[in-house]
Amino acid sequence: MNDALDLARLRLKAFRGDAPTDRVLDAVSGLTAGDVDALLAACRAPTDLEPGGSLDIDDLSGNA
């Protein structure tokens, strides 16, 4: 991920806080904490073993 997206993701996580998922965070738009959770999940980098992660099957089989 790029630095700007990483920083925006951190700010969004801080904005979300520890509110319950059904809490409305912005009355005008109706944005909920659950909406923010969905966005954060979509923006997170894949872990090593997930598709798009840094490891592939060759790394695990010793055939690298």
PQR file of N, CA, C, O and H, with PARSE charges and radii, in Angstrom:
ATOM      1  N   MET A   1       0.841  -1.181   0.000 -0.4000 1.5000
ATOM      2  CA  MET A   1       0.000   0.000   0.000 -0.0000 2.0000
ATOM      3  C   MET A   1       0.880   1.236   0.000  0.5500 1.7000
ATOM      4  O   MET A   1       2.039   1.193   0.411 -0.5500 1.4000
ATOM      5  N   ASN A   2       0.318   2.325  -0.462 -0.4000 1.5000
ATOM      6  CA  ASN A   2       1.113   3.544  -0.477 -0.0000 2.0000
ATOM      7  C   ASN A   2       0.950   4.292   0.846  0.5500 1.7000
ATOM      8  O   ASN A   2       0.034   4.028   1.624 -0.5500 1.4000
ATOM      9  H   ASN A   2      -0.624   2.360  -0.796  0.4000 1.0000
ATOM     10  N   ASP A   3       1.848   5.214   1.070 -0.4000 1.5000
ATOM     11  CA  ASP A   3       1.879   5.942   2.345 -0.0000 2.0000
ATOM     12  C   ASP A   3       0.606   6.745   2.587  0.5500 1.7000
ATOM     13  O   ASP A   3       0.106   6.781   3.711 -0.5500 1.4000
ATOM     14  H   ASP A   3       2.593   5.429   0.438  0.4000 1.0000
ATOM     15  N   ALA A   4       0.076   7.388   1.550 -0.4000 1.5000
ATOM     16  CA  ALA A   4      -1.136   8.198   1.710 -0.0000 2.0000
ATOM     17  C   ALA A   4      -2.320   7.329   2.128  0.5500 1.7000
ATOM     18  O   ALA A   4      -3.103   7.719   2.994 -0.5500 1.4000
ATOM     19  H   ALA A   4       0.482   7.359   0.637  0.4000 1.0000
ATOM     20  N   LEU A   5      -2.451   6.153   1.515 -0.4000 1.5000
ATOM     21  CA  LEU A   5      -3.544   5.259   1.869 -0.0000 2.0000
ATOM     22  C   LEU A   5      -3.358   4.708   3.280  0.5500 1.7000
ATOM     23  O   LEU A   5      -4.325   4.589   4.032 -0.5500 1.4000
ATOM     24  H   LEU A   5      -1.814   5.837   0.812  0.4000 1.0000
ATOM     25  N   ASP A   6      -2.138   4.376   3.638 -0.4000 1.5000
ATOM     26  CA  ASP A   6      -1.867   3.892   4.998 -0.0000 2.0000
ATOM     27  C   ASP A   6      -2.241   4.942   6.035  0.5500 1.7000
ATOM     28  O   ASP A   6      -2.849   4.620   7.056 -0.5500 1.4000
ATOM     29  H   ASP A   6      -1.352   4.472   3.027  0.4000 1.0000
ATOM     30  N   LEU A   7      -1.883   6.191   5.779 -0.4000 1.5000
ATOM     31  CA  LEU A   7      -2.194   7.270   6.709 -0.0000 2.0000
ATOM     32  C   LEU A   7      -3.701   7.504   6.791  0.5500 1.7000
ATOM     33  O   LEU A   7      -4.244   7.690   7.880 -0.5500 1.4000
ATOM     34  H   LEU A   7      -1.390   6.453   4.950  0.4000 1.0000
ATOM     35  N   ALA A   8      -4.368   7.494   5.655 -0.4000 1.5000
ATOM     36  CA  ALA A   8      -5.824   7.673   5.640 -0.0000 2.0000
ATOM     37  C   ALA A   8      -6.518   6.533   6.383  0.5500 1.7000
ATOM     38  O   ALA A   8      -7.491   6.757   7.103 -0.5500 1.4000
ATOM     39  H   ALA A   8      -3.927   7.342   4.771  0.4000 1.0000
ATOM     40  N   ARG A   9      -6.021   5.324   6.207 -0.4000 1.5000
ATOM     41  CA  ARG A   9      -6.596   4.162   6.902 -0.0000 2.0000
ATOM     42  C   ARG A   9      -6.435   4.308   8.412  0.5500 1.7000
ATOM     43  O   ARG A   9      -7.361   4.001   9.163 -0.5500 1.4000
ATOM     44  H   ARG A   9      -5.231   5.142   5.621  0.4000 1.0000
ATOM     45  N   LEU A  10      -5.285   4.768   8.860 -0.4000 1.5000
ATOM     46  CA  LEU A  10      -5.061   4.972  10.294 -0.0000 2.0000
ATOM     47  C   LEU A  10      -5.982   6.052  10.856  0.5500 1.7000
ATOM     48  O   LEU A  10      -6.515   5.916  11.957 -0.5500 1.4000
ATOM     49  H   LEU A  10      -4.533   5.017   8.250  0.4000 1.0000
ATOM     50  N   ARG A  11      -6.163   7.126  10.088 -0.4000 1.5000
ATOM     51  CA  ARG A  11      -7.057   8.197  10.537 -0.0000 2.0000
ATOM     52  C   ARG A  11      -8.507   7.715  10.595  0.5500 1.7000
ATOM     53  O   ARG A  11      -9.243   8.053  11.522 -0.5500 1.4000
ATOM     54  H   ARG A  11      -5.730   7.236   9.194  0.4000 1.0000
ATOM     55  N   LEU A  12      -8.907   6.932   9.608 -0.4000 1.5000
ATOM     56  CA  LEU A  12     -10.270   6.404   9.591 -0.0000 2.0000
ATOM     57  C   LEU A  12     -10.496   5.462  10.772  0.5500 1.7000
ATOM     58  O   LEU A  12     -11.563   5.473  11.385 -0.5500 1.4000
ATOM     59  H   LEU A  12      -8.309   6.658   8.854  0.4000 1.0000
ATOM     60  N   LYS A  13      -9.493   4.652  11.085 -0.4000 1.5000
ATOM     61  CA  LYS A  13      -9.591   3.749  12.234 -0.0000 2.0000
ATOM     62  C   LYS A  13      -9.727   4.552  13.533  0.5500 1.7000
ATOM     63  O   LYS A  13     -10.508   4.183  14.409 -0.5500 1.4000
ATOM     64  H   LYS A  13      -8.626   4.643  10.586  0.4000 1.0000
ATOM     65  N   ALA A  14      -8.981   5.631  13.659 -0.4000 1.5000
ATOM     66  CA  ALA A  14      -9.072   6.479  14.849 -0.0000 2.0000
ATOM     67  C   ALA A  14     -10.434   7.164  14.922  0.5500 1.7000
ATOM     68  O   ALA A  14     -11.017   7.278  16.000 -0.5500 1.4000
ATOM     69  H   ALA A  14      -8.346   5.931  12.947  0.4000 1.0000
ATOM     70  N   PHE A  15     -10.944   7.623  13.771 -0.4000 1.5000
ATOM     71  CA  PHE A  15     -12.259   8.257  13.719 -0.0000 2.0000
ATOM     72  C   PHE A  15     -13.345   7.279  14.146  0.5500 1.7000
ATOM     73  O   PHE A  15     -14.288   7.649  14.845 -0.5500 1.4000
ATOM     74  H   PHE A  15     -10.470   7.531  12.895  0.4000 1.0000
ATOM     75  N   ARG A  16     -13.204   6.031  13.720 -0.4000 1.5000
ATOM     76  CA  ARG A  16     -14.187   5.005  14.046 -0.0000 2.0000
ATOM     77  C   ARG A  16     -14.242   4.738  15.541  0.5500 1.7000
ATOM     78  O   ARG A  16     -15.320   4.529  16.098 -0.5500 1.4000
ATOM     79  H   ARG A  16     -12.438   5.730  13.152  0.4000 1.0000
ATOM     80  N   GLY A  17     -13.087   4.742  16.191 -0.4000 1.5000
ATOM     81  CA  GLY A  17     -13.029   4.519  17.630 -0.0000 2.0000
ATOM     82  C   GLY A  17     -13.522   3.139  18.008  0.5500 1.7000
ATOM     83  O   GLY A  17     -13.341   2.178  17.260 -0.5500 1.4000
ATOM     84  H   GLY A  17     -12.211   4.912  15.739  0.4000 1.0000
ATOM     85  N   ASP A  18     -14.145   3.043  19.170 -0.4000 1.5000
ATOM     86  CA  ASP A  18     -14.620   1.738  19.644 -0.0000 2.0000
ATOM     87  C   ASP A  18     -16.146   1.680  19.692  0.5500 1.7000
ATOM     88  O   ASP A  18     -16.726   0.953  20.499 -0.5500 1.4000
ATOM     89  H   ASP A  18     -14.293   3.823  19.778  0.4000 1.0000
ATOM     90  N   ALA A  19     -16.776   2.442  18.834 -0.4000 1.5000
ATOM     91  CA  ALA A  19     -18.243   2.479  18.790 -0.0000 2.0000
ATOM     92  C   ALA A  19     -18.804   1.128  18.338  0.5500 1.7000
ATOM     93  O   ALA A  19     -18.161   0.412  17.571 -0.5500 1.4000
ATOM     94  H   ALA A  19     -16.306   3.032  18.178  0.4000 1.0000
ATOM     95  N   PRO A  20     -20.000   0.784  18.812 -0.5600 1.5000
ATOM     96  CA  PRO A  20     -20.654  -0.427  18.307  0.2800 2.0000
ATOM     97  C   PRO A  20     -20.914  -0.282  16.800  0.5500 1.7000
ATOM     98  O   PRO A  20     -21.072   0.833  16.301 -0.5500 1.4000
ATOM     99  N   THR A  21     -20.957  -1.390  16.091 -0.4000 1.5000
ATOM    100  CA  THR A  21     -21.071  -1.340  14.632 -0.0000 2.0000
ATOM    101  C   THR A  21     -22.326  -0.626  14.138  0.5500 1.7000
ATOM    102  O   THR A  21     -22.321  -0.086  13.032 -0.5500 1.4000
ATOM    103  H   THR A  21     -20.829  -2.295  16.496  0.4000 1.0000
ATOM    104  N   ASP A  22     -23.389  -0.609  14.922 -0.4000 1.5000
ATOM    105  CA  ASP A  22     -24.621   0.021  14.467 -0.0000 2.0000
ATOM    106  C   ASP A  22     -24.702   1.514  14.808  0.5500 1.7000
ATOM    107  O   ASP A  22     -25.680   2.171  14.453 -0.5500 1.4000
ATOM    108  H   ASP A  22     -23.393  -1.047  15.820  0.4000 1.0000
ATOM    109  N   ARG A  23     -23.700   2.049  15.481 -0.4000 1.5000
ATOM    110  CA  ARG A  23     -23.728   3.470  15.833 -0.0000 2.0000
ATOM    111  C   ARG A  23     -23.494   4.335  14.605  0.5500 1.7000
ATOM    112  O   ARG A  23     -22.573   4.091  13.825 -0.5500 1.4000
ATOM    113  H   ARG A  23     -22.905   1.515  15.769  0.4000 1.0000
ATOM    114  N   VAL A  24     -24.334   5.342  14.442 -0.4000 1.5000
ATOM    115  CA  VAL A  24     -24.184   6.305  13.355 -0.0000 2.0000
ATOM    116  C   VAL A  24     -23.095   7.295  13.750  0.5500 1.7000
ATOM    117  O   VAL A  24     -23.179   7.946  14.792 -0.5500 1.4000
ATOM    118  H   VAL A  24     -25.082   5.540  15.075  0.4000 1.0000
ATOM    119  N   LEU A  25     -22.079   7.399  12.911 -0.4000 1.5000
ATOM    120  CA  LEU A  25     -20.963   8.298  13.178 -0.0000 2.0000
ATOM    121  C   LEU A  25     -21.161   9.659  12.523  0.5500 1.7000
ATOM    122  O   LEU A  25     -20.583  10.652  12.964 -0.5500 1.4000
ATOM    123  H   LEU A  25     -22.011   6.870  12.065  0.4000 1.0000
ATOM    124  N   ASP A  26     -21.972   9.707  11.478 -0.4000 1.5000
ATOM    125  CA  ASP A  26     -22.262  10.960  10.783 -0.0000 2.0000
ATOM    126  C   ASP A  26     -23.739  10.974  10.423  0.5500 1.7000
ATOM    127  O   ASP A  26     -24.191  10.213   9.567 -0.5500 1.4000
ATOM    128  H   ASP A  26     -22.442   8.900  11.120  0.4000 1.0000
ATOM    129  N   ALA A  27     -24.489  11.855  11.090 -0.4000 1.5000
ATOM    130  CA  ALA A  27     -25.944  11.886  10.926 -0.0000 2.0000
ATOM    131  C   ALA A  27     -26.369  12.290   9.520  0.5500 1.7000
ATOM    132  O   ALA A  27     -27.378  11.792   9.020 -0.5500 1.4000
ATOM    133  H   ALA A  27     -24.122  12.473  11.785  0.4000 1.0000
ATOM    134  N   VAL A  28     -25.626  13.175   8.875 -0.4000 1.5000
ATOM    135  CA  VAL A  28     -26.012  13.652   7.544 -0.0000 2.0000
ATOM    136  C   VAL A  28     -25.962  12.528   6.516  0.5500 1.7000
ATOM    137  O   VAL A  28     -26.887  12.359   5.722 -0.5500 1.4000
ATOM    138  H   VAL A  28     -24.806  13.579   9.281  0.4000 1.0000
ATOM    139  N   SER A  29     -24.877  11.762   6.536 -0.4000 1.5000
ATOM    140  CA  SER A  29     -24.717  10.697   5.549 -0.0000 2.0000
ATOM    141  C   SER A  29     -25.283   9.363   6.021  0.5500 1.7000
ATOM    142  O   SER A  29     -25.585   8.490   5.208 -0.5500 1.4000
ATOM    143  H   SER A  29     -24.125  11.899   7.181  0.4000 1.0000
ATOM    144  N   GLY A  30     -25.425   9.207   7.336 -0.4000 1.5000
ATOM    145  CA  GLY A  30     -25.861   7.927   7.880 -0.0000 2.0000
ATOM    146  C   GLY A  30     -24.727   6.926   8.027  0.5500 1.7000
ATOM    147  O   GLY A  30     -24.972   5.744   8.271 -0.5500 1.4000
ATOM    148  H   GLY A  30     -25.179   9.916   7.996  0.4000 1.0000
ATOM    149  N   LEU A  31     -23.487   7.387   7.882 -0.4000 1.5000
ATOM    150  CA  LEU A  31     -22.314   6.526   8.008 -0.0000 2.0000
ATOM    151  C   LEU A  31     -22.266   5.893   9.390  0.5500 1.7000
ATOM    152  O   LEU A  31     -22.339   6.589  10.403 -0.5500 1.4000
ATOM    153  H   LEU A  31     -23.288   8.347   7.684  0.4000 1.0000
ATOM    154  N   THR A  32     -22.143   4.569   9.428 -0.4000 1.5000
ATOM    155  CA  THR A  32     -22.077   3.860  10.707 -0.0000 2.0000
ATOM    156  C   THR A  32     -20.665   3.328  10.952  0.5500 1.7000
ATOM    157  O   THR A  32     -19.829   3.290  10.048 -0.5500 1.4000
ATOM    158  H   THR A  32     -22.084   4.003   8.606  0.4000 1.0000
ATOM    159  N   ALA A  33     -20.427   2.924  12.179 -0.4000 1.5000
ATOM    160  CA  ALA A  33     -19.151   2.294  12.514 -0.0000 2.0000
ATOM    161  C   ALA A  33     -18.967   1.021  11.695  0.5500 1.7000
ATOM    162  O   ALA A  33     -17.844   0.690  11.313 -0.5500 1.4000
ATOM    163  H   ALA A  33     -21.105   2.955  12.913  0.4000 1.0000
ATOM    164  N   GLY A  34     -20.049   0.307  11.424 -0.4000 1.5000
ATOM    165  CA  GLY A  34     -19.976  -0.895  10.585 -0.0000 2.0000
ATOM    166  C   GLY A  34     -19.559  -0.571   9.162  0.5500 1.7000
ATOM    167  O   GLY A  34     -18.822  -1.336   8.541 -0.5500 1.4000
ATOM    168  H   GLY A  34     -20.961   0.576  11.734  0.4000 1.0000
ATOM    169  N   ASP A  35     -20.029   0.574   8.635 -0.4000 1.5000
ATOM    170  CA  ASP A  35     -19.594   1.014   7.303 -0.0000 2.0000
ATOM    171  C   ASP A  35     -18.083   1.233   7.290  0.5500 1.7000
ATOM    172  O   ASP A  35     -17.393   0.829   6.354 -0.5500 1.4000
ATOM    173  H   ASP A  35     -20.627   1.196   9.140  0.4000 1.0000
ATOM    174  N   VAL A  36     -17.583   1.874   8.335 -0.4000 1.5000
ATOM    175  CA  VAL A  36     -16.151   2.131   8.445 -0.0000 2.0000
ATOM    176  C   VAL A  36     -15.392   0.810   8.538  0.5500 1.7000
ATOM    177  O   VAL A  36     -14.333   0.661   7.928 -0.5500 1.4000
ATOM    178  H   VAL A  36     -18.143   2.203   9.095  0.4000 1.0000
ATOM    179  N   ASP A  37     -15.921  -0.146   9.293 -0.4000 1.5000
ATOM    180  CA  ASP A  37     -15.286  -1.467   9.378 -0.0000 2.0000
ATOM    181  C   ASP A  37     -15.155  -2.102   7.995  0.5500 1.7000
ATOM    182  O   ASP A  37     -14.115  -2.670   7.661 -0.5500 1.4000
ATOM    183  H   ASP A  37     -16.780  -0.025   9.789  0.4000 1.0000
ATOM    184  N   ALA A  38     -16.221  -2.002   7.191 -0.4000 1.5000
ATOM    185  CA  ALA A  38     -16.203  -2.583   5.849 -0.0000 2.0000
ATOM    186  C   ALA A  38     -15.139  -1.915   4.982  0.5500 1.7000
ATOM    187  O   ALA A  38     -14.423  -2.589   4.241 -0.5500 1.4000
ATOM    188  H   ALA A  38     -17.066  -1.541   7.462  0.4000 1.0000
ATOM    189  N   LEU A  39     -15.039  -0.599   5.074 -0.4000 1.5000
ATOM    190  CA  LEU A  39     -14.024   0.122   4.309 -0.0000 2.0000
ATOM    191  C   LEU A  39     -12.615  -0.240   4.752  0.5500 1.7000
ATOM    192  O   LEU A  39     -11.728  -0.449   3.924 -0.5500 1.4000
ATOM    193  H   LEU A  39     -15.620  -0.052   5.676  0.4000 1.0000
ATOM    194  N   LEU A  40     -12.412  -0.315   6.067 -0.4000 1.5000
ATOM    195  CA  LEU A  40     -11.094  -0.676   6.577 -0.0000 2.0000
ATOM    196  C   LEU A  40     -10.701  -2.083   6.145  0.5500 1.7000
ATOM    197  O   LEU A  40      -9.543  -2.324   5.805 -0.5500 1.4000
ATOM    198  H   LEU A  40     -13.132  -0.146   6.740  0.4000 1.0000
ATOM    199  N   ALA A  41     -11.645  -3.007   6.156 -0.4000 1.5000
ATOM    200  CA  ALA A  41     -11.365  -4.383   5.738 -0.0000 2.0000
ATOM    201  C   ALA A  41     -10.989  -4.421   4.257  0.5500 1.7000
ATOM    202  O   ALA A  41     -10.101  -5.178   3.863 -0.5500 1.4000
ATOM    203  H   ALA A  41     -12.586  -2.811   6.433  0.4000 1.0000
ATOM    204  N   ALA A  42     -11.650  -3.620   3.447 -0.4000 1.5000
ATOM    205  CA  ALA A  42     -11.364  -3.598   2.016 -0.0000 2.0000
ATOM    206  C   ALA A  42     -10.006  -2.965   1.720  0.5500 1.7000
ATOM    207  O   ALA A  42      -9.393  -3.270   0.698 -0.5500 1.4000
ATOM    208  H   ALA A  42     -12.371  -3.005   3.767  0.4000 1.0000
ATOM    209  N   CYS A  43      -9.535  -2.097   2.594 -0.4000 1.5000
ATOM    210  CA  CYS A  43      -8.275  -1.384   2.376 -0.0000 2.0000
ATOM    211  C   CYS A  43      -7.068  -2.068   2.990  0.5500 1.7000
ATOM    212  O   CYS A  43      -5.933  -1.682   2.712 -0.5500 1.4000
ATOM    213  H   CYS A  43     -10.033  -1.849   3.425  0.4000 1.0000
ATOM    214  N   ARG A  44      -7.290  -3.062   3.808 -0.4000 1.5000
ATOM    215  CA  ARG A  44      -6.136  -3.652   4.492 -0.0000 2.0000
ATOM    216  C   ARG A  44      -5.295  -4.475   3.518  0.5500 1.7000
ATOM    217  O   ARG A  44      -5.812  -5.061   2.567 -0.5500 1.4000
ATOM    218  H   ARG A  44      -8.212  -3.376   4.034  0.4000 1.0000
ATOM    219  N   ALA A  45      -4.012  -4.504   3.773 -0.4000 1.5000
ATOM    220  CA  ALA A  45      -3.097  -5.284   2.947 -0.0000 2.0000
ATOM    221  C   ALA A  45      -3.310  -6.766   3.232  0.5500 1.7000
ATOM    222  O   ALA A  45      -3.591  -7.136   4.372 -0.5500 1.4000
ATOM    223  H   ALA A  45      -3.592  -4.028   4.546  0.4000 1.0000
ATOM    224  N   PRO A  46      -3.181  -7.619   2.220 -0.5600 1.5000
ATOM    225  CA  PRO A  46      -3.329  -9.052   2.467  0.2800 2.0000
ATOM    226  C   PRO A  46      -2.188  -9.566   3.341  0.5500 1.7000
ATOM    227  O   PRO A  46      -1.067  -9.061   3.283 -0.5500 1.4000
ATOM    228  N   THR A  47      -2.494 -10.576   4.148 -0.4000 1.5000
ATOM    229  CA  THR A  47      -1.437 -11.213   4.926 -0.0000 2.0000
ATOM    230  C   THR A  47      -0.587 -12.055   3.992  0.5500 1.7000
ATOM    231  O   THR A  47      -0.960 -12.271   2.839 -0.5500 1.4000
ATOM    232  H   THR A  47      -3.405 -10.986   4.195  0.4000 1.0000
ATOM    233  N   ASP A  48       0.546 -12.531   4.474 -0.4000 1.5000
ATOM    234  CA  ASP A  48       1.486 -13.272   3.636 -0.0000 2.0000
ATOM    235  C   ASP A  48       0.849 -14.441   2.896  0.5500 1.7000
ATOM    236  O   ASP A  48       1.176 -14.682   1.734 -0.5500 1.4000
ATOM    237  H   ASP A  48       0.849 -12.355   5.411  0.4000 1.0000
ATOM    238  N   LEU A  49      -0.052 -15.169   3.542 -0.4000 1.5000
ATOM    239  CA  LEU A  49      -0.586 -16.383   2.948 -0.0000 2.0000
ATOM    240  C   LEU A  49      -1.865 -16.182   2.155  0.5500 1.7000
ATOM    241  O   LEU A  49      -2.370 -17.137   1.565 -0.5500 1.4000
ATOM    242  H   LEU A  49      -0.318 -14.974   4.486  0.4000 1.0000
ATOM    243  N   GLU A  50      -2.406 -14.969   2.120 -0.4000 1.5000
ATOM    244  CA  GLU A  50      -3.606 -14.688   1.353 -0.0000 2.0000
ATOM    245  C   GLU A  50      -3.234 -14.366  -0.089  0.5500 1.7000
ATOM    246  O   GLU A  50      -2.102 -13.961  -0.357 -0.5500 1.4000
ATOM    247  H   GLU A  50      -1.996 -14.192   2.599  0.4000 1.0000
ATOM    248  N   PRO A  51      -4.175 -14.541  -1.026 -0.5600 1.5000
ATOM    249  CA  PRO A  51      -3.901 -14.133  -2.399  0.2800 2.0000
ATOM    250  C   PRO A  51      -3.457 -12.674  -2.423  0.5500 1.7000
ATOM    251  O   PRO A  51      -4.091 -11.815  -1.810 -0.5500 1.4000
ATOM    252  N   GLY A  52      -2.381 -12.403  -3.123 -0.4000 1.5000
ATOM    253  CA  GLY A  52      -1.834 -11.054  -3.179 -0.0000 2.0000
ATOM    254  C   GLY A  52      -0.799 -10.796  -2.099  0.5500 1.7000
ATOM    255  O   GLY A  52      -0.138  -9.758  -2.109 -0.5500 1.4000
ATOM    256  H   GLY A  52      -1.866 -13.101  -3.621  0.4000 1.0000
ATOM    257  N   GLY A  53      -0.650 -11.732  -1.167 -0.4000 1.5000
ATOM    258  CA  GLY A  53       0.338 -11.588  -0.107 -0.0000 2.0000
ATOM    259  C   GLY A  53       1.742 -11.831  -0.630  0.5500 1.7000
ATOM    260  O   GLY A  53       1.932 -12.119  -1.812 -0.5500 1.4000
ATOM    261  H   GLY A  53      -1.187 -12.576  -1.159  0.4000 1.0000
ATOM    262  N   SER A  54       2.718 -11.715   0.247 -0.4000 1.5000
ATOM    263  CA  SER A  54       4.106 -11.786  -0.204 -0.0000 2.0000
ATOM    264  C   SER A  54       4.626 -13.211  -0.356  0.5500 1.7000
ATOM    265  O   SER A  54       5.676 -13.406  -0.967 -0.5500 1.4000
ATOM    266  H   SER A  54       2.563 -11.481   1.207  0.4000 1.0000
ATOM    267  N   LEU A  55       3.936 -14.201   0.171 -0.4000 1.5000
ATOM    268  CA  LEU A  55       4.394 -15.590   0.030 -0.0000 2.0000
ATOM    269  C   LEU A  55       3.553 -16.323  -0.999  0.5500 1.7000
ATOM    270  O   LEU A  55       2.368 -16.036  -1.167 -0.5500 1.4000
ATOM    271  H   LEU A  55       3.082 -14.043   0.667  0.4000 1.0000
ATOM    272  N   ASP A  56       4.168 -17.261  -1.677 -0.4000 1.5000
ATOM    273  CA  ASP A  56       3.388 -18.137  -2.546 -0.0000 2.0000
ATOM    274  C   ASP A  56       3.769 -19.586  -2.240  0.5500 1.7000
ATOM    275  O   ASP A  56       4.586 -19.837  -1.354 -0.5500 1.4000
ATOM    276  H   ASP A  56       5.131 -17.494  -1.541  0.4000 1.0000
ATOM    277  N   ILE A  57       3.200 -20.512  -2.946 -0.4000 1.5000
ATOM    278  CA  ILE A  57       3.406 -21.929  -2.646 -0.0000 2.0000
ATOM    279  C   ILE A  57       4.859 -22.328  -2.741  0.5500 1.7000
ATOM    280  O   ILE A  57       5.303 -23.190  -1.982 -0.5500 1.4000
ATOM    281  H   ILE A  57       2.536 -20.308  -3.666  0.4000 1.0000
ATOM    282  N   ASP A  58       5.626 -21.727  -3.657 -0.4000 1.5000
ATOM    283  CA  ASP A  58       7.047 -22.049  -3.768 -0.0000 2.0000
ATOM    284  C   ASP A  58       7.803 -21.691  -2.511  0.5500 1.7000
ATOM    285  O   ASP A  58       8.740 -22.398  -2.138 -0.5500 1.4000
ATOM    286  H   ASP A  58       5.265 -21.027  -4.273  0.4000 1.0000
ATOM    287  N   ASP A  59       7.422 -20.607  -1.844 -0.4000 1.5000
ATOM    288  CA  ASP A  59       8.077 -20.214  -0.603 -0.0000 2.0000
ATOM    289  C   ASP A  59       7.849 -21.253   0.494  0.5500 1.7000
ATOM    290  O   ASP A  59       8.711 -21.457   1.348 -0.5500 1.4000
ATOM    291  H   ASP A  59       6.661 -20.033  -2.148  0.4000 1.0000
ATOM    292  N   LEU A  60       6.701 -21.903   0.468 -0.4000 1.5000
ATOM    293  CA  LEU A  60       6.355 -22.867   1.507 -0.0000 2.0000
ATOM    294  C   LEU A  60       6.895 -24.254   1.236  0.5500 1.7000
ATOM    295  O   LEU A  60       7.105 -25.024   2.173 -0.5500 1.4000
ATOM    296  H   LEU A  60       6.001 -21.737  -0.226  0.4000 1.0000
ATOM    297  N   SER A  61       7.126 -24.593  -0.024 -0.4000 1.5000
ATOM    298  CA  SER A  61       7.553 -25.959  -0.364 -0.0000 2.0000
ATOM    299  C   SER A  61       9.060 -26.129  -0.394  0.5500 1.7000
ATOM    300  O   SER A  61       9.559 -27.246  -0.530 -0.5500 1.4000
ATOM    301  H   SER A  61       6.955 -23.968  -0.786  0.4000 1.0000
ATOM    302  N   GLY A  62       9.784 -25.037  -0.269 -0.4000 1.5000
ATOM    303  CA  GLY A  62      11.239 -25.115  -0.303 -0.0000 2.0000
ATOM    304  C   GLY A  62      11.792 -25.168  -1.719  0.5500 1.7000
ATOM    305  O   GLY A  62      12.973 -25.455  -1.912 -0.5500 1.4000
ATOM    306  H   GLY A  62       9.379 -24.130  -0.158  0.4000 1.0000
ATOM    307  N   ASN A  63      10.948 -24.892  -2.715 -0.4000 1.5000
ATOM    308  CA  ASN A  63      11.377 -24.917  -4.110 -0.0000 2.0000
ATOM    309  C   ASN A  63      11.788 -23.538  -4.622  0.5500 1.7000
ATOM    310  O   ASN A  63      11.946 -23.344  -5.827 -0.5500 1.4000
ATOM    311  H   ASN A  63       9.989 -24.658  -2.558  0.4000 1.0000
ATOM    312  N   ALA A  64      11.959 -22.599  -3.727 -0.4000 1.5000
ATOM    313  CA  ALA A  64      12.256 -21.223  -4.153 -0.0000 2.0000
ATOM    314  C   ALA A  64      13.660 -21.106  -4.693  0.5500 1.7000
ATOM    315  O   ALA A  64      14.078 -20.021  -5.096 -0.5500 1.4000
ATOM    316  H   ALA A  64      11.831 -22.757  -2.748  0.4000 1.0000
TER
END
